[in-house]
Amino acid sequence: MKYRLSPEELAGFDVTYEMVPCDMHRTFSMKSTSSCRLASAYPGRNTFLYFESLFEFECGQYFWARNDVVDLKTQQLVYYTDELGTHEHYFDLMVTFNTGEVVLFSCRPKSSDKSGKLARTLQSIRNQTLRFHADRCEMLTEEDITEADVCRAREILRSRKFRNSANCARLLELFKAIGKPVRVFQLQEEFGREGAAWNAMWNLIGDGMIEHLAPDENSILTHTSWIKLMEYDA
């Protein structure tokens, strides 16, 4: 999700936004010795969201970094019925994609649903009331969003705050001139300013212009990693 300047900002005026909490369906207790509660600014907006766990927050960062996501909300209430009566279920995330698709996600460590209770709940919701709220509902675990995915998302979000369009354009032209996959440090040396090149590289990764040639899905990009332009195959 990219920040769009307001008409006032485009006209050159200084604009100050006062942050307000995003709408949600419930409030929850503060953190304890056995739980974690986070409040995070929504990138590019004057609001913030509450997250009930660190993993839930990391999933939020993952979606914030994606260019095909246009909105993210937390704590979406859905009702369902089973043999014991009518129940409430709060989905951790509600994600709206640029295709118009809305997906509800329950973010849990895989080990927390060994009994299959959550999986049965999601199936009941799919069969009953999902159509009133979203197109799909899924469970996200650490197998779906890995540590490498989270690190990548954090770097993309960080780099967006310091985007320099001239540096991005220059780095892209240098990479095109090289014409083949290179290690990150080689591209930085060619650029001449390591920090500026690192930030521009992550901007271009976020834009889908550069790809990390990771040996596996758990590999984190470092200065010795191989990268390539999306315009040619390795």
GIKA-V83383 format. One record per pair of residues at least 4 apart in sequence whose ideal C-beta (glycine too) atoms are under 7 Angstrom apart, sorted by the first residue. I is the first residue (numbers start at 1). GAP is how many residues later the second one is. If there is no record, write none. Layout:
i->(I;I)
gap->(GAP;GAP)
//
This chain:
i->(1;1;1;1;1;2;3;5;5;6;7;8;8;9;9;17;18;19;19;19;19;20;20;21;21;22;22;22;22;22;24;24;24;24;25;25;25;25;26;26;26;28;30;31;31;31;36;36;37;37;38;38;38;39;39;40;40;40;40;41;42;42;42;43;43;49;49;50;51;51;51;51;52;52;54;55;55;55;56;56;56;57;58;58;58;59;59;59;59;59;59;60;60;60;61;61;61;61;61;62;62;62;62;63;63;63;64;64;64;65;65;65;65;67;68;68;69;69;70;70;70;71;72;72;73;74;74;75;76;76;76;76;76;77;77;78;78;78;78;78;79;79;79;79;80;80;80;80;80;80;80;81;81;81;82;82;89;89;91;91;91;91;92;92;92;93;93;94;94;94;95;95;96;97;101;102;102;103;103;103;103;104;104;104;105;105;106;106;106;107;108;108;108;108;108;109;109;110;110;110;113;113;113;116;117;118;118;119;119;120;121;122;122;122;123;124;125;125;125;126;126;129;130;130;140;140;142;145;145;146;146;147;147;148;148;148;148;148;149;150;151;151;152;152;153;154;155;155;156;156;156;156;159;159;159;159;159;160;160;162;163;164;164;164;165;166;167;167;167;168;168;168;168;169;170;171;171;171;171;171;171;172;172;172;173;174;174;174;174;175;175;176;178;181;181;181;181;181;182;182;182;183;183;183;184;184;184;184;184;184;185;185;185;186;187;187;187;188;188;188;191;191;193;194;195;196;197;198;199;200;201;201;202;203;204;204;205;205;208;209;209;210;210;210;211;211;211;212;212;212;213;213;213;213;214;215;221;228;228)
gap->(42;43;63;68;69;42;41;4;5;9;4;5;7;4;6;29;28;22;27;28;29;26;27;26;27;20;25;26;27;51;26;49;50;51;50;51;52;65;49;51;64;24;7;4;5;6;17;18;13;15;13;16;19;9;11;8;9;11;17;7;5;6;7;21;114;11;25;24;5;6;9;23;4;40;4;4;52;54;4;36;51;4;4;87;92;4;34;46;48;81;86;4;12;33;4;89;92;93;96;83;87;88;91;6;9;32;8;89;93;88;91;92;141;141;29;30;26;28;26;27;28;25;21;23;21;18;19;15;14;15;18;28;57;11;13;11;13;47;51;55;7;8;9;50;7;9;41;44;45;48;49;4;5;47;5;42;32;36;13;14;15;46;13;14;15;12;14;8;10;40;8;10;6;4;34;32;33;31;32;33;35;29;30;33;33;35;12;16;33;33;4;5;10;31;33;32;33;31;32;33;4;5;6;4;4;4;21;4;20;4;4;4;15;17;4;4;4;5;12;4;11;4;4;7;4;5;4;4;5;71;72;4;71;4;69;70;71;72;4;4;4;69;4;69;4;4;4;47;4;46;49;50;4;40;43;44;47;43;46;37;40;4;32;36;4;4;4;29;33;4;32;35;36;4;4;4;20;26;29;30;33;4;32;37;4;4;13;16;17;12;54;53;4;32;45;46;47;53;4;5;45;41;42;43;4;17;39;40;41;43;4;38;39;4;4;10;14;6;9;10;5;6;4;4;4;4;4;4;4;4;4;9;4;4;5;6;5;7;22;20;21;17;19;20;16;17;19;9;13;15;13;14;15;21;5;4;4;4;6)
//
